[in-house]
Structures are given as structure tokens and as C-alpha cells.
Amino acid sequence: MIPAAKPVIGDEEVDAAVRVLRGGLVVQGPEVAAFEEEFGALVEGRTCVAVNSGTSALHLALLALGIGPGDEVIVPSFSFAASANAVRLVGAEPVFAEIDPDTFCLDPDAAAEAVGPRTAALMPVHLYGHPAPMGRLTQLAQRHGLALVEDACQAHSAALHGRPVGAFGDAACFSFYPTKNMHALEGGMVVVPDAAQARTLRLLRNQGMEQRYEHEIVGANMRMTDVAAAIGRVQLERLAGWTQQRRANAKVLDAGITGLVVPPVADGARHVYHQYTVRVPGGAAVRDAVQRELEANGVGCAVYYPTPIHRLKPYAHAGACLPLTEQASAEVLSLPVHPSLTSSDLDLIVAAVNSAALSAGVGR
Ligand SMILES: *Cc1c(COP(=O)(O)O)cnc(C)c1O
């Protein structure tokens, strides 16, 4: 079976973890500081604050920007629930806006229509590793005085017109969950443009204190361990090579797949293919049939996300109507694109996809 994702935990990761465990400084020590410093190279040298997950990163970014009860944050419904959960966790309300059906990212026109008197922030998601249209979203945020928070949890080293994701917003958040393009077992990073904001984030992640027992504000415990940071540093060194491999794998899939809609890339976008997501025209039943046949033929694949956030129990009461998002949920299928694939794996995937599309009546 070719797995849909394959997190790397190799000898270097194990050695790094053991080195930290034997060293004795295990929480938010020198490895975390070094990881923060080194991650800055991905985001034009912005300040990085490491935390224990991508969800924590989003949560703290919103808190640090002062977003809370009475505020609304515009988010795409076509994302992982964490994007909206972070908004709720600070007591604000997510307002769901439509996506661009090609890139699956927040549509700036739809976001503009969703702006109201309570809107405090925009939270675009660089979904699947494709950058959201940050130029137009930045203009929209500036026009209405809104904060701009990038959910870059799936998009390490993606870029738009040469500028990396994470370098656009008032804050940007990355995840280091095992299946992401790089991992730290669990972990997250908040990236911000200014030092005062970084200090607030450091307080928030550590019970509101910089000096021991001098609690300046109310904070949580969202610290990263040094074991996680040491693994993250090993992975960060390999990210460029892995990304190149993901992009090369995507090229092979683009060229070989017929009948299904391969993922379009917007002008000027550098897609890092956290997921390689095709559309199966015809709806969920046809898509599910293609998925079953692929799995029967040894090709792991997955649906991200089968239920849009606005249809999930905590959010359904608002009754949002988002037909493009619902259509995407019914049609998307993510194929293996991870850097461990061999060229014969890729050939097998292409052949299996084209044959499954034909038997589902959508291929050619
Ligand atoms: C993974 C992910 C998150 C949350 O990251 P965790 O590290 O799992 O908490 C948030 N948003 C998106 C889009 C993600 O893919």
C-alpha cells in the first residue's frame, strides 16, 4: 500500500531527541531558541515564537492581537476545523466566506462581502500548500482596518510572487504535526513582524511571565519542549529538499492524470503540495467510489475535508450557505505526493487514478 502521508522519523530525529533527553534541559530551552531563530529564515527574518501546536499558535496569535468577545473573524469554511476553533476559543465568532474553486483558498470578493461592523480580522488559510491571494486580502484588511492572520499550517515555504507565506500578515501560524511538510512530533510557530507583539506571545505561552513568578498577564502553558524543537531543527534542514521533491512529484501527477481535475496553480504562486488534491466531478458518491477503487489497488488517499466547517455541530446553527465550499467537499480527493514516493510509485498512482476514473465514468 502506498500511504497517503509518510511522516519521517529517521536516525537523525531519534539522535536529536536522545541528545536533548540526556542533556537535561528539556522544556523551552536552547533548542527552542535555536529553532525559532532558524525558522525565521523561511519568513524573511520575522520573529518566531514556538508553541506546542498549530492550534495553539492560532489561538495565541488572535489573543495577542486583542481579538475576543464581540469580534468576528472571516475564515474559509473549507479548512481544518482548527482554523475556526481558534476563533471560538478566544470568544470571537467565525464568519465563513467562500473559496476560489480553483485554488480552494479564501476568495477576496467573498471576504469583502462578509465584512461587517464587528469584523476584527481576516484569517486566510494557505490550504493544501497553495498560498491564498495575499495581495488583495492585504488591501481588504487595510481598507477596513482589520488584522490579517495567516493560517500557514499546511504551507511551510509556499510563496506568492517571491514572497514567502508568513511574511504577509500581522501574524502567521505554522503547524509541526507529523503529517505536515515538516514536523516536530507536535508543535507550532507564531510569526510576527514586531518585537512587542513577540513579547506578548512569549508571555501568553508561559503563564504570563518572563521572570519566574512575576506574572504580568494571564497566560496559558503552550510551551514547546526541547525534544520537539530538536526534531523540528533536523526537519527544517531537510524541508527545502523535501519541498522540491513534492513539487517534482506533483508535476508527474499533473502530466499523467486524465479525466480528473488536477490542482491549478494561481499566477505567481509557489505551491508546496502539502496535499495534491484533485477534483472528481460528479459529487461525493462518484468521488467515494474512486477512493475505494484506489485503495483496493494499493493507493492510499484521503478526503480533506468531507464536511465543511459551517456544517459541523459547533458552527451549523448559523446556517451559512456556501455552495462552492460544499461542492469542493463533495469532489476533492487528495493523492499521495509526499517526498518518499519512488518513480514507480508515481507511475502506479497515475495508472490507478486513470483506471478508477474510467470505471467511475468520469475519466477519458
Ligand atoms: C494542522 C492544521 C492546523 C492545526 O495544527 P495542529 O498542529 O494540528 O494543532 C490548523 N489549521 C490548518 C489548516 C491545519 O492544517
The ligand as an SDF file (V2000), in Angstrom:
LIG
                    3D

 15 15  0  0  0  0  0  0  0  0999 V2000
   -2.8930   21.1590   11.0040 C   0  0  0  0  0  0  0  0  0  0  0  0
   -3.6790   22.4150   10.8700 C   0  0  0  0  0  0  0  0  0  0  0  0
   -3.9600   23.2360   11.9580 C   0  0  0  0  0  0  0  0  0  0  0  0
   -3.6500   22.8530   13.3850 C   0  0  0  0  0  0  0  0  0  0  0  0
   -2.3700   22.4530   13.6250 O   0  0  0  0  0  0  0  0  0  0  0  0
   -2.0960   21.4110   14.8440 P   0  0  0  0  0  0  0  0  0  0  0  0
   -0.6140   21.4390   14.9690 O   0  0  0  0  0  0  0  0  0  0  0  0
   -2.6460   20.0980   14.4240 O   0  0  0  0  0  0  0  0  0  0  0  0
   -2.7760   21.9590   16.0440 O   0  0  0  0  0  0  0  0  0  0  0  0
   -4.6170   24.4190   11.7340 C   0  0  0  0  0  0  0  0  0  0  0  0
   -5.0130   24.7790   10.5020 N   0  0  0  0  0  0  0  0  0  0  0  0
   -4.7770   24.0100    9.4280 C   0  0  0  0  0  0  0  0  0  0  0  0
   -5.2260   24.4790    8.0890 C   0  0  0  0  0  0  0  0  0  0  0  0
   -4.1240   22.7970    9.5750 C   0  0  0  0  0  0  0  0  0  0  0  0
   -3.9290   22.0130    8.5130 O   0  0  0  0  0  0  0  0  0  0  0  0
  1  2  1  0
  2  3  1  0
  2 14  2  0
  3  4  1  0
  3 10  2  0
  4  5  1  0
  5  6  1  0
  6  7  2  0
  6  8  1  0
  6  9  1  0
 10 11  1  0
 11 12  2  0
 12 13  1  0
 12 14  1  0
 14 15  1  0
M  END
$$$$
